[in-house]
Amino acid sequence: MSEKTFVIVGSSLAGAKAAQELRECGFDGRVVLIGAESERPYERPPLSKDYLRGESEREKARVHEEGFYRQHQIELLMGTTVTAIDPGAGRLTLEGVRELSFDRLLLTTGAEPRRLSLPGVQLDGLYYLRTLADCEAIRERLELGGQVAVIGAGWIGSEVAASGRQKGCKVTVIDPLELPNERIFGREIGEFYRDVHAQHGVELLLAQGVEAFEGDTAVRRVRTSSGRTVECDFAVVGVGVVPRVELARAAGLQVDNGIVVDERLRTSAENVFAAGDIANAWHPFYERRIRVEHWANALNQGPAAARAMLDQDVSYDRIPYFFSDQYEVGMEYSGHATERDEVVLRGDRDGGEFIAFWLKDGRVVAGMNVNVWDVNQHVQALIRSRHTVDVAALCDPDTPLESLVGEPAGR
Ligand SMILES: Cc1cc2nc3c(=O)[nH]c(=O)nc-3n(C[C@H](O)[C@H](O)[C@H](O)COP(=O)(O)OP(=O)(O)OC[C@H]3O[C@@H](n4cnc5c(N)ncnc54)[C@H](O)[C@@H]3O)c2cc1C
């Protein structure tokens, strides 16, 4: 039996899956999983979708079933904040008082909502969405109906807007960009999502930011930069997240848009690793560092970090992937298209069943399947192949995608 202690800070998806992986790989030392939230680890995607609408059970969001951690001798410390780490001494501090030694440490401290700093942000009825508690507070408001102002047309804002409409609320979305998720999608697909929301009765106030929230004690109105005033009973803000780097920074670890890690997910300290939303990881495929704020990354990178902690040969190079569900529109997106020349479509855009491909130098750098399923592995293979594609064939639904994945065309 190993004498070693492996500690994981952050008991959400990446941390809980890492603890599971340590055991599945046969590590029989001490595993301690520490989380600031007083909740058994849970997944966040349902918090803007089915659970927010009251369509699924609370327990369905859990990463593991009741009893899992006990059964696998994973010490789960819930409601416990790690206040300092000392990689050199192999020691951390819990709640500013208790100390715990570790041989190896994994940081999965994730991200938190970016807060607005505007007149009126102290008013009641202004919500952010990250935790189960946040979700349940918003859910109560949605149940009452009325008017909701959603600030931000990114993923969280778009999904909350959709859930709000599905619950029968009047919804106004406000965003400084001209289209939903325009930075990721570009114009064509941004327009598609704008139209989807408009068709479902969402009022979209785009190309204008929020200037102020107004009301006596609770928010009653949102004033936008174009002079519009939006009446509301409450507001939900989804303007992105920021990585929680305080612990790592104070410990002297290298931090730059998250905790900097190599492809083995090792930080600048030999005995400390990081994974999930917090990790700005060297990506061997892209040959640069990327930080991915999505479910699949936490799901897969946590276990990869666990294997690295066990000195297994790890090189985390999964193509980034995420999914979103809004009304009857489900989609999966793969890739990392920071640069692109064009977007081409395969399928029926107006009917809402298509695949969009983002191309750079004739190669697929990202793909998104909308209400078309079981193609994701082919989309990822196309990206990975770096093959120059025949655009006509790519856009032709009768040409199997897998037939387009040829030999890499050099880099
Ligand atoms: C409402 C919502 C919907 C989403 N929907 C989707 C989706 O549809 N598709 C998709 O791909 N992704 C989605 N995501 C993103 C996805 O949930 C995240 O990428 C994922 O949760 C990241 O997991 P993580 O374990 O890295 O970090 P987090 O989930 O952020 O968890 C980090 C944990 O660490 C704890 N912690 C932080 N500091 C300390 C400390 N000092 N001591 C102890 N504990 C600490 C925090 O309390 C937290 O519990 C959604 C996110 C939200 C909020």
The ligand as an SDF file (V2000), in Angstrom:
LIG
                    3D

 53 58  0  0  0  0  0  0  0  0999 V2000
  -24.7170   27.0080  -16.0210 C   0  0  0  0  0  0  0  0  0  0  0  0
  -23.5910   26.3770  -16.8000 C   0  0  0  0  0  0  0  0  0  0  0  0
  -23.8870   25.6210  -17.9340 C   0  0  0  0  0  0  0  0  0  0  0  0
  -22.8700   25.0330  -18.6570 C   0  0  0  0  0  0  0  0  0  0  0  0
  -23.1840   24.3270  -19.7790 N   0  0  0  0  0  0  0  0  0  0  0  0
  -22.2120   23.7850  -20.5320 C   0  0  0  0  0  0  0  0  0  0  0  0
  -22.5230   23.0770  -21.7260 C   0  0  0  0  0  0  0  0  0  0  0  0
  -23.6820   22.9710  -22.1190 O   0  0  0  0  0  0  0  0  0  0  0  0
  -21.5040   22.5380  -22.4500 N   0  0  0  0  0  0  0  0  0  0  0  0
  -20.2150   22.6400  -22.0510 C   0  0  0  0  0  0  0  0  0  0  0  0
  -19.3330   22.1270  -22.7500 O   0  0  0  0  0  0  0  0  0  0  0  0
  -19.8720   23.2990  -20.9070 N   0  0  0  0  0  0  0  0  0  0  0  0
  -20.8440   23.8770  -20.1440 C   0  0  0  0  0  0  0  0  0  0  0  0
  -20.5230   24.5670  -18.9940 N   0  0  0  0  0  0  0  0  0  0  0  0
  -19.0940   24.6790  -18.5980 C   0  0  0  0  0  0  0  0  0  0  0  0
  -18.6630   23.5280  -17.6930 C   0  0  0  0  0  0  0  0  0  0  0  0
  -19.6040   23.3110  -16.6970 O   0  0  0  0  0  0  0  0  0  0  0  0
  -17.2980   23.8430  -17.0850 C   0  0  0  0  0  0  0  0  0  0  0  0
  -16.3640   23.8390  -18.1280 O   0  0  0  0  0  0  0  0  0  0  0  0
  -16.9020   22.8500  -16.0000 C   0  0  0  0  0  0  0  0  0  0  0  0
  -17.7480   22.9780  -14.8830 O   0  0  0  0  0  0  0  0  0  0  0  0
  -15.4740   23.0640  -15.5490 C   0  0  0  0  0  0  0  0  0  0  0  0
  -15.1960   22.1750  -14.5120 O   0  0  0  0  0  0  0  0  0  0  0  0
  -13.9570   22.3560  -13.5290 P   0  0  0  0  0  0  0  0  0  0  0  0
  -13.9840   21.1600  -12.6560 O   0  0  0  0  0  0  0  0  0  0  0  0
  -12.7540   22.6610  -14.3000 O   0  0  0  0  0  0  0  0  0  0  0  0
  -14.2540   23.6880  -12.6880 O   0  0  0  0  0  0  0  0  0  0  0  0
  -15.5220   24.2540  -11.9290 P   0  0  0  0  0  0  0  0  0  0  0  0
  -16.7540   23.5630  -12.3710 O   0  0  0  0  0  0  0  0  0  0  0  0
  -15.4530   25.7330  -12.0440 O   0  0  0  0  0  0  0  0  0  0  0  0
  -15.2720   23.8600  -10.4080 O   0  0  0  0  0  0  0  0  0  0  0  0
  -14.2260   24.3560   -9.6360 C   0  0  0  0  0  0  0  0  0  0  0  0
  -14.5290   24.0330   -8.1910 C   0  0  0  0  0  0  0  0  0  0  0  0
  -13.4070   24.3910   -7.4090 O   0  0  0  0  0  0  0  0  0  0  0  0
  -13.8640   24.9540   -6.1980 C   0  0  0  0  0  0  0  0  0  0  0  0
  -12.7850   25.7920   -5.6390 N   0  0  0  0  0  0  0  0  0  0  0  0
  -12.2430   26.9180   -6.1840 C   0  0  0  0  0  0  0  0  0  0  0  0
  -11.2780   27.4090   -5.3620 N   0  0  0  0  0  0  0  0  0  0  0  0
  -11.2290   26.5920   -4.2880 C   0  0  0  0  0  0  0  0  0  0  0  0
  -10.4500   26.5850   -3.0960 C   0  0  0  0  0  0  0  0  0  0  0  0
   -9.5170   27.5160   -2.8700 N   0  0  0  0  0  0  0  0  0  0  0  0
  -10.6780   25.6100   -2.1880 N   0  0  0  0  0  0  0  0  0  0  0  0
  -11.6070   24.6530   -2.4050 C   0  0  0  0  0  0  0  0  0  0  0  0
  -12.3640   24.6080   -3.5310 N   0  0  0  0  0  0  0  0  0  0  0  0
  -12.1760   25.5630   -4.4520 C   0  0  0  0  0  0  0  0  0  0  0  0
  -15.0730   25.7580   -6.6230 C   0  0  0  0  0  0  0  0  0  0  0  0
  -15.9180   26.0280   -5.5220 O   0  0  0  0  0  0  0  0  0  0  0  0
  -15.7160   24.8130   -7.6380 C   0  0  0  0  0  0  0  0  0  0  0  0
  -16.6180   23.9400   -7.0410 O   0  0  0  0  0  0  0  0  0  0  0  0
  -21.5280   25.1810  -18.2450 C   0  0  0  0  0  0  0  0  0  0  0  0
  -21.2280   25.9400  -17.0950 C   0  0  0  0  0  0  0  0  0  0  0  0
  -22.2440   26.5390  -16.3830 C   0  0  0  0  0  0  0  0  0  0  0  0
  -21.9270   27.3680  -15.1610 C   0  0  0  0  0  0  0  0  0  0  0  0
  1  2  1  0
  2  3  1  0
  2 52  2  0
  3  4  2  0
  4  5  1  0
  4 50  1  0
  5  6  2  0
  6  7  1  0
  6 13  1  0
  7  8  2  0
  7  9  1  0
  9 10  1  0
 10 11  2  0
 10 12  1  0
 12 13  2  0
 13 14  1  0
 14 15  1  0
 14 50  1  0
 15 16  1  0
 16 17  1  0
 16 18  1  0
 18 19  1  0
 18 20  1  0
 20 21  1  0
 20 22  1  0
 22 23  1  0
 23 24  1  0
 24 25  2  0
 24 26  1  0
 24 27  1  0
 27 28  1  0
 28 29  2  0
 28 30  1  0
 28 31  1  0
 31 32  1  0
 32 33  1  0
 33 34  1  0
 33 48  1  0
 34 35  1  0
 35 36  1  0
 35 46  1  0
 36 37  1  0
 36 45  1  0
 37 38  2  0
 38 39  1  0
 39 40  1  0
 39 45  2  0
 40 41  1  0
 40 42  2  0
 42 43  1  0
 43 44  2  0
 44 45  1  0
 46 47  1  0
 46 48  1  0
 48 49  1  0
 50 51  2  0
 51 52  1  0
 52 53  1  0
M  END
$$$$
